[in-house]
Amino acid sequence: MNVSDLFAALSVDEVLKDFTFSKQNAFTPSFVFCITDVLVEGKPCDSDIVADCTVGDPVKLEVKLTNWSKHNVGPFSLTVIPYQDYQNGVHNYNLQDGITFVGSNTFYIDTVKPTENAMCVGALLFLCTGDFYLNIKFHEGKSNKEFPPSWLCLPSVHIRAVHSVIQTKL
């Protein structure tokens, strides 16, 4: 089920009343607000694509969300948190010396009507080389109350920062 960082304007209690009980004995939302596109420098990202960028150059990040429900959703906030995955179960989120955001890493989204979109646009600046990933989290309103991960189905965003190649003429 592709339920991405969803809902909003609704409190957890309001969300639960809009859930249905499925045949698999699990609650599923009767409305969906999902991330439909994540673009790095205008190119789509998913688990199979690594976005390349150059250290020291701002990298444009766009997150498009679509309200597929019959209800208005919002307000809520979306936070982008970069990390390194060491491929051994360890994730390093302590990257303040390696990555910075141009502006804020949190976006506030007001009410989104059914079938409409919300677009969050920002920029990252990589200060060192490496493979990085982006963790996208959603919060109710402007609070720190995070939506449960089981409600979300987010794309994996993998960015590789490399040094620029300097060409010289002889």
OpenMM code with the backbone's topology and positions (N, CA, C; nanometers):
from openmm import Vec3, app, unit

residues = "MET ASN VAL SER ASP LEU PHE ALA ALA LEU SER VAL ASP GLU VAL LEU LYS ASP PHE THR PHE SER LYS GLN ASN ALA PHE THR PRO SER PHE VAL PHE CYS ILE THR ASP VAL LEU VAL GLU GLY LYS PRO CYS ASP SER ASP ILE VAL ALA ASP CYS THR VAL GLY ASP PRO VAL LYS LEU GLU VAL LYS LEU THR ASN TRP SER LYS HIS ASN VAL GLY PRO PHE SER LEU THR VAL ILE PRO TYR GLN ASP TYR GLN ASN GLY VAL HIS ASN TYR ASN LEU GLN ASP GLY ILE THR PHE VAL GLY SER ASN THR PHE TYR ILE ASP THR VAL LYS PRO THR GLU ASN ALA MET CYS VAL GLY ALA LEU LEU PHE LEU CYS THR GLY ASP PHE TYR LEU ASN ILE LYS PHE HIS GLU GLY LYS SER ASN LYS GLU PHE PRO PRO SER TRP LEU CYS LEU PRO SER VAL HIS ILE ARG ALA VAL HIS SER VAL ILE GLN THR LYS LEU".split()
positions = [
    Vec3(0.0847, -0.1178, 0.0000),
    Vec3(0.0000, 0.0000, 0.0000),
    Vec3(0.0886, 0.1232, 0.0000),
    Vec3(0.0676, 0.2124, -0.0923),
    Vec3(0.1517, 0.3300, -0.1057),
    Vec3(0.0918, 0.4469, -0.0277),
    Vec3(0.1026, 0.4433, 0.1013),
    Vec3(0.0520, 0.5502, 0.1876),
    Vec3(0.1707, 0.6299, 0.2352),
    Vec3(0.1925, 0.7433, 0.1718),
    Vec3(0.3082, 0.8237, 0.2076),
    Vec3(0.2671, 0.9326, 0.3034),
    Vec3(0.3595, 0.9986, 0.3494),
    Vec3(0.3506, 1.0989, 0.4553),
    Vec3(0.2324, 1.1891, 0.4374),
    Vec3(0.1435, 1.1449, 0.5003),
    Vec3(0.0086, 1.1672, 0.4755),
    Vec3(-0.0559, 1.2759, 0.5541),
    Vec3(-0.1733, 1.2566, 0.5701),
    Vec3(-0.2748, 1.3262, 0.6437),
    Vec3(-0.2258, 1.4598, 0.6985),
    Vec3(-0.2977, 1.5225, 0.7785),
    Vec3(-0.2526, 1.6370, 0.8523),
    Vec3(-0.3699, 1.6905, 0.9243),
    Vec3(-0.4113, 1.8097, 0.8964),
    Vec3(-0.5170, 1.8801, 0.9670),
    Vec3(-0.5931, 1.7914, 1.0623),
    Vec3(-0.5719, 1.6659, 1.0523),
    Vec3(-0.6434, 1.5728, 1.1377),
    Vec3(-0.5552, 1.5287, 1.2522),
    Vec3(-0.6128, 1.5237, 1.3699),
    Vec3(-0.5385, 1.4688, 1.4832),
    Vec3(-0.5390, 1.3172, 1.4702),
    Vec3(-0.4601, 1.2492, 1.5518),
    Vec3(-0.4545, 1.1035, 1.5464),
    Vec3(-0.5933, 1.0444, 1.5694),
    Vec3(-0.6710, 1.1001, 1.6621),
    Vec3(-0.8061, 1.0497, 1.6877),
    Vec3(-0.8950, 1.0659, 1.5650),
    Vec3(-0.8839, 1.1799, 1.4969),
    Vec3(-0.9631, 1.2018, 1.3764),
    Vec3(-0.9200, 1.1071, 1.2656),
    Vec3(-0.7903, 1.0809, 1.2553),
    Vec3(-0.7400, 0.9882, 1.1545),
    Vec3(-0.7957, 0.8490, 1.1801),
    Vec3(-0.7927, 0.8045, 1.3057),
    Vec3(-0.8379, 0.6695, 1.3384),
    Vec3(-0.9859, 0.6492, 1.3077),
    Vec3(-1.0678, 0.7529, 1.3215),
    Vec3(-1.2099, 0.7353, 1.2911),
    Vec3(-1.2319, 0.7198, 1.1409),
    Vec3(-1.1369, 0.7626, 1.0573),
    Vec3(-1.1477, 0.7467, 0.9128),
    Vec3(-1.0785, 0.6206, 0.8625),
    Vec3(-1.0370, 0.5345, 0.9538),
    Vec3(-0.9726, 0.4103, 0.9137),
    Vec3(-1.0784, 0.3019, 0.8974),
    Vec3(-1.0494, 0.2051, 0.8130),
    Vec3(-1.1371, 0.0901, 0.7959),
    Vec3(-1.0609, -0.0340, 0.8372),
    Vec3(-1.1351, -0.1359, 0.8740),
    Vec3(-1.0714, -0.2608, 0.9148),
    Vec3(-1.0664, -0.3510, 0.7929),
    Vec3(-0.9477, -0.3906, 0.7490),
    Vec3(-0.9316, -0.4698, 0.6272),
    Vec3(-0.9437, -0.6184, 0.6560),
    Vec3(-0.9504, -0.6982, 0.5502),
    Vec3(-0.9607, -0.8433, 0.5628),
    Vec3(-0.8380, -0.9033, 0.6299),
    Vec3(-0.7250, -0.8363, 0.6230),
    Vec3(-0.6019, -0.8864, 0.6842),
    Vec3(-0.5942, -0.8490, 0.8319),
    Vec3(-0.7050, -0.8058, 0.8895),
    Vec3(-0.7089, -0.7666, 1.0307),
    Vec3(-0.6116, -0.6534, 1.0615),
    Vec3(-0.6016, -0.5597, 0.9723),
    Vec3(-0.5146, -0.4441, 0.9941),
    Vec3(-0.5923, -0.3185, 0.9572),
    Vec3(-0.5655, -0.2120, 1.0276),
    Vec3(-0.6298, -0.0859, 0.9948),
    Vec3(-0.5613, -0.0243, 0.8738),
    Vec3(-0.6423, 0.0294, 0.7834),
    Vec3(-0.5886, 0.0989, 0.6672),
    Vec3(-0.6617, 0.2316, 0.6549),
    Vec3(-0.5932, 0.3370, 0.6111),
    Vec3(-0.6593, 0.4667, 0.6004),
    Vec3(-0.7585, 0.4689, 0.4855),
    Vec3(-0.8700, 0.5379, 0.5037),
    Vec3(-0.9679, 0.5522, 0.3966),
    Vec3(-0.9377, 0.6764, 0.3125),
    Vec3(-0.8294, 0.7433, 0.3409),
    Vec3(-0.7830, 0.8550, 0.2598),
    Vec3(-0.6311, 0.8491, 0.2522),
    Vec3(-0.5782, 0.9058, 0.1459),
    Vec3(-0.4341, 0.8933, 0.1235),
    Vec3(-0.3754, 1.0272, 0.0810),
    Vec3(-0.2681, 1.0655, 0.1466),
    Vec3(-0.1904, 1.1831, 0.1088),
    Vec3(-0.0494, 1.1321, 0.0909),
    Vec3(0.0007, 1.1316, -0.0302),
    Vec3(0.1288, 1.0653, -0.0513),
    Vec3(0.2267, 1.1515, -0.1288),
    Vec3(0.3539, 1.1163, -0.1110),
    Vec3(0.4600, 1.1783, -0.1891),
    Vec3(0.4573, 1.1127, -0.3256),
    Vec3(0.4321, 1.1919, -0.4282),
    Vec3(0.4264, 1.1354, -0.5623),
    Vec3(0.5570, 1.1546, -0.6374),
    Vec3(0.6350, 1.2530, -0.6009),
    Vec3(0.7629, 1.2762, -0.6683),
    Vec3(0.8639, 1.3352, -0.5719),
    Vec3(0.9873, 1.2871, -0.5804),
    Vec3(1.1012, 1.3504, -0.5153),
    Vec3(1.2016, 1.3749, -0.6263),
    Vec3(1.2366, 1.5020, -0.6461),
    Vec3(1.3288, 1.5393, -0.7531),
    Vec3(1.4546, 1.6005, -0.6941),
    Vec3(1.5686, 1.5586, -0.7459),
    Vec3(1.6972, 1.6180, -0.7107),
    Vec3(1.7521, 1.6771, -0.8394),
    Vec3(1.7707, 1.8085, -0.8393),
    Vec3(1.8142, 1.8810, -0.9588),
    Vec3(1.7210, 1.8529, -1.0769),
    Vec3(1.5903, 1.8435, -1.0477),
    Vec3(1.4902, 1.8243, -1.1516),
    Vec3(1.4748, 1.6819, -1.2016),
    Vec3(1.5525, 1.5885, -1.1480),
    Vec3(1.5459, 1.4491, -1.1929),
    Vec3(1.4825, 1.3639, -1.0835),
    Vec3(1.3938, 1.2705, -1.1237),
    Vec3(1.3269, 1.1866, -1.0235),
    Vec3(1.4234, 1.0959, -0.9484),
    Vec3(1.3915, 1.0698, -0.8229),
    Vec3(1.4708, 0.9789, -0.7394),
    Vec3(1.3825, 0.8649, -0.6942),
    Vec3(1.4357, 0.7477, -0.6965),
    Vec3(1.3728, 0.6331, -0.6319),
    Vec3(1.4836, 0.5380, -0.5912),
    Vec3(1.4468, 0.4217, -0.5438),
    Vec3(1.5468, 0.3310, -0.4865),
    Vec3(1.6517, 0.2852, -0.5869),
    Vec3(1.6219, 0.2914, -0.7162),
    Vec3(1.7163, 0.2436, -0.8173),
    Vec3(1.8059, 0.3530, -0.8741),
    Vec3(1.7768, 0.4770, -0.8436),
    Vec3(1.8497, 0.5884, -0.9048),
    Vec3(1.9320, 0.6614, -0.7992),
    Vec3(2.0600, 0.6827, -0.8297),
    Vec3(2.1472, 0.7619, -0.7428),
    Vec3(2.1640, 0.8979, -0.8095),
    Vec3(2.1313, 1.0034, -0.7380),
    Vec3(2.1487, 1.1389, -0.7898),
    Vec3(2.2914, 1.1838, -0.7601),
    Vec3(2.3626, 1.2276, -0.8624),
    Vec3(2.4994, 1.2762, -0.8450),
    Vec3(2.4988, 1.4277, -0.8340),
    Vec3(2.5864, 1.4793, -0.7490),
    Vec3(2.6016, 1.6233, -0.7350),
    Vec3(2.7476, 1.6545, -0.7065),
    Vec3(2.7808, 1.7815, -0.7137),
    Vec3(2.9179, 1.8266, -0.6925),
    Vec3(2.9294, 1.8951, -0.5571),
    Vec3(3.0338, 1.8598, -0.4837),
    Vec3(3.0608, 1.9222, -0.3543),
    Vec3(3.0730, 2.0733, -0.3748),
    Vec3(3.0044, 2.1500, -0.2911),
    Vec3(3.0132, 2.2954, -0.2966),
    Vec3(2.9074, 2.3618, -0.3823),
    Vec3(2.8341, 2.2844, -0.4625),
    Vec3(2.7271, 2.3406, -0.5450),
    Vec3(2.5921, 2.3140, -0.4785),
    Vec3(2.5039, 2.4149, -0.4722),
    Vec3(2.3711, 2.3904, -0.4150),
    Vec3(2.2949, 2.2879, -0.4991),
    Vec3(2.2238, 2.2002, -0.4318),
    Vec3(2.1472, 2.0946, -0.4982),
    Vec3(1.9994, 2.1195, -0.4697),
    Vec3(1.9217, 2.1413, -0.5759),
    Vec3(1.7789, 2.1688, -0.5609),
    Vec3(1.7045, 2.0393, -0.5280),
    Vec3(1.6214, 2.0447, -0.4246),
    Vec3(1.5406, 1.9313, -0.3814),
    Vec3(1.3937, 1.9719, -0.3869),
    Vec3(1.3122, 1.8912, -0.4546),
    Vec3(1.1688, 1.9161, -0.4645),
    Vec3(1.0937, 1.7918, -0.4173),
    Vec3(0.9959, 1.8121, -0.3317),
    Vec3(0.9109, 1.7029, -0.2853),
    Vec3(0.7669, 1.7412, -0.3187),
    Vec3(0.7046, 1.6607, -0.4044),
    Vec3(0.5663, 1.6862, -0.4453),
    Vec3(0.4755, 1.5889, -0.3711),
    Vec3(0.3741, 1.6440, -0.3065),
    Vec3(0.2773, 1.5632, -0.2321),
    Vec3(0.1412, 1.5789, -0.2980),
    Vec3(0.0675, 1.4694, -0.3055),
    Vec3(-0.0648, 1.4722, -0.3666),
    Vec3(-0.1677, 1.4196, -0.2678),
    Vec3(-0.2787, 1.4900, -0.2570),
    Vec3(-0.3887, 1.4468, -0.1715),
    Vec3(-0.4828, 1.3607, -0.2555),
    Vec3(-0.4776, 1.2296, -0.2356),
    Vec3(-0.5626, 1.1365, -0.3102),
    Vec3(-0.6909, 1.1040, -0.2340),
    Vec3(-0.7162, 1.1722, -0.1257),
    Vec3(-0.8333, 1.1413, -0.0440),
    Vec3(-0.9524, 1.2275, -0.0838),
    Vec3(-1.0623, 1.2034, -0.0157),
    Vec3(-1.1830, 1.2830, -0.0359),
    Vec3(-1.1917, 1.3967, 0.0651),
    Vec3(-1.0887, 1.4085, 0.1494),
    Vec3(-1.0876, 1.5073, 0.2577),
    Vec3(-0.9757, 1.6091, 0.2369),
    Vec3(-0.9982, 1.7307, 0.2863),
    Vec3(-0.8877, 1.8254, 0.2955),
    Vec3(-0.7898, 1.7720, 0.3998),
    Vec3(-0.6619, 1.7903, 0.3766),
    Vec3(-0.5608, 1.7516, 0.4749),
    Vec3(-0.4698, 1.8704, 0.5019),
    Vec3(-0.4175, 1.8793, 0.6239),
    Vec3(-0.3283, 1.9862, 0.6611),
    Vec3(-0.3822, 2.0579, 0.7829),
    Vec3(-0.3081, 2.1421, 0.8419),
    Vec3(-0.1675, 2.1716, 0.8121),
    Vec3(-0.0751, 2.0674, 0.8754),
    Vec3(0.0419, 2.0538, 0.8175),
    Vec3(0.1438, 1.9679, 0.8745),
    Vec3(0.2793, 2.0155, 0.8270),
    Vec3(0.3842, 1.9540, 0.8777),
    Vec3(0.5192, 1.9928, 0.8366),
    Vec3(0.5948, 1.8705, 0.7877),
    Vec3(0.6848, 1.8953, 0.6976),
    Vec3(0.7702, 1.7933, 0.6384),
    Vec3(0.9138, 1.8319, 0.6717),
    Vec3(0.9910, 1.7385, 0.7253),
    Vec3(1.1304, 1.7650, 0.7609),
    Vec3(1.2201, 1.6683, 0.6863),
    Vec3(1.3248, 1.7210, 0.6247),
    Vec3(1.4222, 1.6402, 0.5510),
    Vec3(1.5474, 1.6278, 0.6373),
    Vec3(1.5865, 1.5033, 0.6656),
    Vec3(1.7030, 1.4778, 0.7506),
    Vec3(1.8022, 1.3909, 0.6738),
    Vec3(1.9193, 1.4455, 0.6404),
    Vec3(2.0191, 1.3646, 0.5689),
    Vec3(2.0921, 1.2698, 0.6634),
    Vec3(2.1371, 1.1578, 0.6092),
    Vec3(2.2168, 1.0631, 0.6876),
    Vec3(2.3054, 0.9817, 0.5944),
    Vec3(2.4033, 0.9155, 0.6520),
    Vec3(2.4871, 0.8208, 0.5794),
    Vec3(2.4534, 0.6815, 0.6300),
    Vec3(2.4404, 0.5879, 0.5368),
    Vec3(2.4122, 0.4483, 0.5704),
    Vec3(2.5411, 0.3711, 0.5487),
    Vec3(2.5944, 0.3156, 0.6558),
    Vec3(2.7209, 0.2426, 0.6472),
    Vec3(2.7020, 0.0983, 0.6020),
    Vec3(2.5792, 0.0621, 0.5614),
    Vec3(2.5478, -0.0705, 0.5082),
    Vec3(2.5727, -0.1831, 0.6077),
    Vec3(2.5784, -0.1519, 0.7359),
    Vec3(2.5962, -0.2545, 0.8392),
    Vec3(2.4946, -0.2349, 0.9519),
    Vec3(2.3868, -0.1639, 0.9188),
    Vec3(2.2851, -0.1370, 1.0194),
    Vec3(2.3042, -0.0064, 1.0933),
    Vec3(2.4149, 0.0645, 1.0659),
    Vec3(2.4444, 0.1905, 1.1339),
    Vec3(2.4133, 0.3069, 1.0402),
    Vec3(2.3353, 0.4029, 1.0908),
    Vec3(2.3065, 0.5259, 1.0176),
    Vec3(2.3693, 0.6414, 1.0937),
    Vec3(2.4439, 0.7269, 1.0234),
    Vec3(2.5072, 0.8439, 1.0837),
    Vec3(2.4249, 0.9678, 1.0503),
    Vec3(2.3602, 1.0255, 1.1512),
    Vec3(2.2830, 1.1482, 1.1341),
    Vec3(2.3622, 1.2714, 1.1788),
    Vec3(2.4823, 1.2536, 1.2266),
    Vec3(2.5659, 1.3622, 1.2764),
    Vec3(2.6473, 1.4199, 1.1604),
    Vec3(2.5802, 1.4945, 1.0722),
    Vec3(2.6429, 1.5412, 0.9484),
    Vec3(2.6519, 1.6929, 0.9383),
    Vec3(2.6464, 1.7637, 1.0505),
    Vec3(2.6464, 1.9101, 1.0444),
    Vec3(2.7713, 1.9681, 0.9788),
    Vec3(2.8819, 1.8940, 0.9764),
    Vec3(3.0031, 1.9427, 0.9097),
    Vec3(3.0098, 1.8992, 0.7635),
    Vec3(2.9171, 1.8151, 0.7201),
    Vec3(2.9223, 1.7615, 0.5844),
    Vec3(2.8119, 1.8094, 0.4932),
    Vec3(2.6986, 1.8473, 0.5519),
    Vec3(2.5832, 1.8909, 0.4723),
    Vec3(2.5167, 2.0071, 0.5440),
    Vec3(2.4721, 2.1034, 0.4654),
    Vec3(2.3929, 2.2121, 0.5219),
    Vec3(2.2758, 2.2386, 0.4285),
    Vec3(2.1717, 2.2975, 0.4814),
    Vec3(2.0572, 2.3348, 0.4005),
    Vec3(2.0662, 2.4825, 0.3681),
    Vec3(2.0278, 2.5175, 0.2471),
    Vec3(2.0141, 2.6572, 0.2096),
    Vec3(1.8718, 2.6927, 0.2523),
    Vec3(1.8603, 2.7626, 0.3625),
    Vec3(1.7299, 2.7862, 0.4225),
    Vec3(1.7029, 2.6800, 0.5274),
    Vec3(1.5787, 2.6425, 0.5414),
    Vec3(1.5386, 2.5470, 0.6449),
    Vec3(1.5234, 2.4061, 0.5880),
    Vec3(1.5370, 2.3064, 0.6747),
    Vec3(1.5121, 2.1689, 0.6321),
    Vec3(1.3689, 2.1261, 0.6663),
    Vec3(1.2892, 2.2200, 0.7184),
    Vec3(1.1497, 2.1921, 0.7515),
    Vec3(1.0593, 2.2821, 0.6680),
    Vec3(0.9543, 2.2220, 0.6122),
    Vec3(0.8590, 2.2933, 0.5283),
    Vec3(0.7213, 2.2823, 0.5924),
    Vec3(0.6503, 2.3931, 0.5997),
    Vec3(0.5160, 2.3946, 0.6563),
    Vec3(0.4159, 2.3961, 0.5424),
    Vec3(0.3198, 2.3047, 0.5486),
    Vec3(0.2217, 2.2892, 0.4414),
    Vec3(0.0840, 2.3161, 0.4999),
    Vec3(0.0115, 2.4067, 0.4354),
    Vec3(-0.1223, 2.4407, 0.4806),
    Vec3(-0.2201, 2.3351, 0.4282),
    Vec3(-0.3459, 2.3638, 0.4308),
    Vec3(-0.4480, 2.2693, 0.3862),
    Vec3(-0.4338, 2.2406, 0.2370),
    Vec3(-0.4443, 2.1125, 0.2022),
    Vec3(-0.4398, 2.0691, 0.0625),
    Vec3(-0.5735, 2.0028, 0.0318),
    Vec3(-0.6407, 2.0502, -0.0723),
    Vec3(-0.7724, 1.9983, -0.1098),
    Vec3(-0.7579, 1.8649, -0.1837),
    Vec3(-0.8660, 1.7880, -0.1893),
    Vec3(-0.8613, 1.6601, -0.2611),
    Vec3(-0.8137, 1.6768, -0.4054),
    Vec3(-0.7326, 1.5857, -0.4495),
    Vec3(-0.6698, 1.5778, -0.5832),
    Vec3(-0.5708, 1.6908, -0.6118),
    Vec3(-0.5460, 1.7783, -0.5154),
    Vec3(-0.4490, 1.8856, -0.5372),
    Vec3(-0.3119, 1.8461, -0.4836),
    Vec3(-0.2110, 1.9262, -0.5205),
    Vec3(-0.0717, 1.8997, -0.4836),
    Vec3(-0.0168, 2.0094, -0.3941),
    Vec3(0.0861, 1.9734, -0.3210),
    Vec3(0.1677, 2.0704, -0.2474),
    Vec3(0.3121, 2.0413, -0.2866),
    Vec3(0.3890, 2.1449, -0.3119),
    Vec3(0.5280, 2.1278, -0.3528),
    Vec3(0.6181, 2.1948, -0.2504),
    Vec3(0.7169, 2.1193, -0.2012),
    Vec3(0.8177, 2.1730, -0.1099),
    Vec3(0.9484, 2.1807, -0.1872),
    Vec3(1.0082, 2.2984, -0.1914),
    Vec3(1.1315, 2.3181, -0.2676),
    Vec3(1.2370, 2.3775, -0.1757),
    Vec3(1.3542, 2.3178, -0.1767),
    Vec3(1.4657, 2.3651, -0.0959),
    Vec3(1.5967, 2.3306, -0.1635),
    Vec3(1.7061, 2.3532, -0.0931),
    Vec3(1.8374, 2.3216, -0.1491),
    Vec3(1.9302, 2.2718, -0.0393),
    Vec3(2.0155, 2.1789, -0.0780),
    Vec3(2.1182, 2.1234, 0.0099),
    Vec3(2.2535, 2.1669, -0.0428),
    Vec3(2.3490, 2.1756, 0.0459),
    Vec3(2.4861, 2.2062, 0.0066),
    Vec3(2.5751, 2.1002, 0.0704),
    Vec3(2.6376, 2.0182, -0.0145),
    Vec3(2.7269, 1.9133, 0.0344),
    Vec3(2.8669, 1.9713, 0.0469),
    Vec3(2.9273, 1.9539, 0.1636),
    Vec3(3.0594, 2.0091, 0.1921),
    Vec3(3.1688, 1.9035, 0.1860),
    Vec3(3.1302, 1.7780, 0.1666),
    Vec3(3.2280, 1.6697, 0.1546),
    Vec3(3.1716, 1.5628, 0.0618),
    Vec3(3.2588, 1.4764, 0.0140),
    Vec3(3.2156, 1.3696, -0.0752),
    Vec3(3.1530, 1.2558, 0.0053),
    Vec3(3.0771, 1.1740, -0.0636),
    Vec3(3.0199, 1.0557, 0.0004),
    Vec3(2.8825, 1.0229, -0.0534),
    Vec3(2.8303, 0.9115, -0.0052),
    Vec3(2.6947, 0.8685, -0.0375),
    Vec3(2.6038, 0.9062, 0.0785),
    Vec3(2.4970, 0.9769, 0.0469),
    Vec3(2.4053, 1.0272, 0.1478),
    Vec3(2.2625, 0.9869, 0.1121),
    Vec3(2.1795, 0.9789, 0.2134),
    Vec3(2.0386, 0.9461, 0.1965),
    Vec3(1.9567, 1.0522, 0.2685),
    Vec3(1.8307, 1.0653, 0.2273),
    Vec3(1.7420, 1.1624, 0.2905),
    Vec3(1.6262, 1.0906, 0.3575),
    Vec3(1.6063, 1.1192, 0.4843),
    Vec3(1.4943, 1.0675, 0.5614),
    Vec3(1.3901, 1.1789, 0.5644),
    Vec3(1.2710, 1.1506, 0.5143),
    Vec3(1.1646, 1.2504, 0.5095),
    Vec3(1.0623, 1.2150, 0.6168),
    Vec3(1.0367, 1.3099, 0.7076),
    Vec3(0.9431, 1.2863, 0.8183),
    Vec3(0.8297, 1.3876, 0.8116),
    Vec3(0.7126, 1.3447, 0.8573),
    Vec3(0.5966, 1.4324, 0.8617),
    Vec3(0.5492, 1.4474, 1.0047),
    Vec3(0.5057, 1.5685, 1.0372),
    Vec3(0.4595, 1.6006, 1.1716),
    Vec3(0.3233, 1.6675, 1.1622),
    Vec3(0.2411, 1.6424, 1.2626),
    Vec3(0.1107, 1.7048, 1.2691),
    Vec3(0.1276, 1.8533, 1.2988),
    Vec3(0.0715, 1.9376, 1.2146),
    Vec3(0.0817, 2.0821, 1.2335),
    Vec3(0.2265, 2.1263, 1.2435),
    Vec3(0.2549, 2.2106, 1.3410),
    Vec3(0.3925, 2.2556, 1.3636),
    Vec3(0.4512, 2.1864, 1.4859),
    Vec3(0.3883, 2.0778, 1.5284),
    Vec3(0.4335, 2.0077, 1.6485),
    Vec3(0.5417, 1.9056, 1.6137),
    Vec3(0.5912, 1.8408, 1.7163),
    Vec3(0.6881, 1.7331, 1.6969),
    Vec3(0.6196, 1.5972, 1.6941),
    Vec3(0.4880, 1.5958, 1.6890),
    Vec3(0.4121, 1.4707, 1.6881),
    Vec3(0.4218, 1.4086, 1.5485),
    Vec3(0.5096, 1.3096, 1.5372),
    Vec3(0.5395, 1.2489, 1.4077),
    Vec3(0.4353, 1.1434, 1.3724),
    Vec3(0.3994, 1.1368, 1.2434),
    Vec3(0.3090, 1.0317, 1.1989),
    Vec3(0.3806, 0.8979, 1.2085),
    Vec3(0.3112, 0.7924, 1.2492),
    Vec3(0.3756, 0.6613, 1.2634),
    Vec3(0.4348, 0.6124, 1.1316),
    Vec3(0.5555, 0.5540, 1.1361),
    Vec3(0.6191, 0.5043, 1.0134),
    Vec3(0.5332, 0.4029, 0.9386),
    Vec3(0.4483, 0.3285, 1.0089),
    Vec3(0.3646, 0.2281, 0.9432),
    Vec3(0.2623, 0.2915, 0.8492),
    Vec3(0.2365, 0.4225, 0.8647),
    Vec3(0.1437, 0.4899, 0.7759),
    Vec3(0.2127, 0.5397, 0.6499),
    Vec3(0.3423, 0.5318, 0.6455),
    Vec3(0.4181, 0.5975, 0.5407),
    Vec3(0.4845, 0.4976, 0.4475),
    Vec3(0.4977, 0.5384, 0.3239),
    Vec3(0.5702, 0.4587, 0.2256),
    Vec3(0.6498, 0.5583, 0.1418),
    Vec3(0.7680, 0.5906, 0.1890),
    Vec3(0.8455, 0.6977, 0.1281),
    Vec3(0.9498, 0.6436, 0.0321),
    Vec3(0.9778, 0.7202, -0.0724),
    Vec3(1.0843, 0.6777, -0.1633),
    Vec3(1.2202, 0.6903, -0.0957),
    Vec3(1.3119, 0.6075, -0.1366),
    Vec3(1.4488, 0.6164, -0.0873),
    Vec3(1.5218, 0.7185, -0.1737),
    Vec3(1.5806, 0.8185, -0.1118),
    Vec3(1.6531, 0.9218, -0.1858),
    Vec3(1.8015, 0.9051, -0.1563),
    Vec3(1.8790, 0.8721, -0.2599),
    Vec3(2.0225, 0.8458, -0.2488),
    Vec3(2.0956, 0.9504, -0.3325),
    Vec3(2.1844, 1.0255, -0.2689),
    Vec3(2.2610, 1.1305, -0.3373),
    Vec3(2.4093, 1.1030, -0.3169),
    Vec3(2.4840, 1.1081, -0.4256),
    Vec3(2.6292, 1.0895, -0.4186),
    Vec3(2.6969, 1.2241, -0.4477),
    Vec3(2.7723, 1.2744, -0.3509),
    Vec3(2.8456, 1.4007, -0.3670),
    Vec3(2.9891, 1.3685, -0.4077),
    Vec3(3.0338, 1.4302, -0.5167),
    Vec3(3.1690, 1.4066, -0.5687),
    Vec3(3.2396, 1.5401, -0.5886),
    Vec3(3.3720, 1.5355, -0.5956),
    Vec3(3.4488, 1.6559, -0.6271),
    Vec3(3.4315, 1.6893, -0.7740),
    Vec3(3.4384, 1.8175, -0.8067),
    Vec3(3.4279, 1.8574, -0.9466),
    Vec3(3.5566, 1.8228, -1.0194),
    Vec3(3.5411, 1.7945, -1.1469),
    Vec3(3.6565, 1.7639, -1.2303),
    Vec3(3.7023, 1.8945, -1.2933),
    Vec3(3.8273, 1.9303, -1.2699),
    Vec3(3.8823, 2.0536, -1.3257),
    Vec3(3.9543, 2.0188, -1.4554),
    Vec3(3.9101, 2.0824, -1.5636),
    Vec3(3.9724, 2.0575, -1.6927),
    Vec3(4.0694, 2.1704, -1.7231),
    Vec3(4.1836, 2.1360, -1.7738),
    Vec3(4.2827, 2.2370, -1.8120),
    Vec3(4.3178, 2.2202, -1.9581),
    Vec3(4.3479, 2.3314, -2.0221),
    Vec3(4.3905, 2.3286, -2.1624),
    Vec3(4.5413, 2.3332, -2.1668),
    Vec3(4.5960, 2.2556, -2.2527),
    Vec3(4.7410, 2.2574, -2.2718),
    Vec3(4.7789, 2.3378, -2.3926),
] * unit.nanometer
topology = app.Topology()
chain = topology.addChain("A")
for resn in residues:
    res = topology.addResidue(resn, chain)
    for name in ("N", "CA", "C"):
        topology.addAtom(name, app.Element.getBySymbol(name[0]), res)
